[in-house]
Amino acid sequence: MRHLPYSENQELETKIEDEQECQQELQEMNPNTSKESKIATVATRFTSSPLWKYGVIVFLLCLLVYNVFHLLKFRNFGYDQYGLPIITLMLLFNHIACYLTTKGWKSVVMKTVAGVWIVLVFAYLFWIT
């Protein structure tokens, strides 16, 4: 750890005090932002946790396996037999795009796949069926 000369130390302390005063003024002008930011922080902390990221993936994969098993077991070619599997795939692609791939070309590819899949699902649900 480097020790600062007295002049630099005083300069930093004044900057810190100025910043604290600015923060206090902002908080006085907007008293509700601290409550809202705490709620946003809790929500962000929950959605960035491994339980959310991988728990939802496991749930969606189990739901997809169940849908495919159900589709193969009961081969009644009735009305809208592919609805649940394609909606589950849409949710899976969106979750992967938003929570697991955040940077680089993988993110761009997954967000493109998720967007195209959303369009296909809406086309299937509202025009084909």
N, C-alpha and C positions, 0 to 999 in steps of 0.2 A: 504494500500500500504506500502510495507516494504522499508525502506531506507537502501541503501547499504553503507558499509564503503568505505572510499576514495579509498583504494587499489582495491577493487572489481569493483568499478565504473570505475576507470581508465582502468582496464583489459577489461571490457565490451566495453568501448569506442574504445580501440585499435582493438578489434575483429570486431566491426562494421566498422571501417575505413578500415581494411584489406578486409573485405567482399565487401565493396563498390568499392575498387580498383580492386578486382578480377572481379566484375560485369562489371566495366567500360572497363577493358582489353578484356573481352569476347565480349562486345558489339562492341568494335573497331575492333576486329578480324572478327566479323560477323555482319555487319551493317544491313542486311536485316531481321534478326531474329525478331527485334522488330515489324516490319510491319506484318510479317507472324504471330507472336504470337498474335497481336491485332486482326487480321482476325480470327484466331482460337478461340480466346476468345469470339468474337462476335458470331461466329457460335455455340460454346458450350453454350453460354448464351441463344441463341434462342432455341436450341434443348432441353435444360433442363427446359424451361419455361412451365408452366401449359397449355398455349395455344397450344403448340406443342404436349404435351403428350395427353391431353384430347380432343383437337380439331381434331386430326387425328383419334383418337378412334371413336369419334362421326361420322366423315365423313365415315369411313370404315363400321361402323355399319349401317348407313343409306344406303350406297351402297349395303351392304349385304341384307338388308330388301328389297330394290328395286329389286335386282337380284332374290331373292326367290319369291317375288310377281310376277315378270315378268315370271318366270319359271312356276308358278302354273296357271297363267292366260292364257298364250299361250302355251298349252300343245302340241305343234307341235314337234314331235320327230325327228327334223331335225339334221343337222350336228352340233356337238359341243355345245349342249345346256347347258352343265355343266361347260364350260370354265370360264366364269366370276365369278360364285360363288366360285369355288375352288381357283382362283387367289386372290379374295378378302379375303378369309379365310387365305391364305398364308400371305398376307400383314398384316392382323390383328394379326395373331400369331407372326409374326416377330416383329411388333411394340410393342406388349405386352412384348415379351421376351427381347427386347433391351432397352425399355424406362420405363417400369412400374415395372418389377421385376429385381432388380439388385443384391440382396444378398440372400444367403441361398438356401435351397432346392427348393423353388418355382422357383428361377431363373434357376436352373439346369433342372427342369422338363419342364419349358416353352421353354428353348433353345433346349431341346431334341425334344419336340413336333414341334417346328418351323423347325428344321432341317429335321425331318422325313417328315413333310408336304411339304417342298421344294422338296425333292426327289420324293414324290408322284406326285406333280404337274408337275415336269419335265417329269416323266414317263408317265403321262396322256397326256401331250401336245405333246411329241415327239414320243412316241411309240404306244399309244392307238388310237389317232386320226389320 
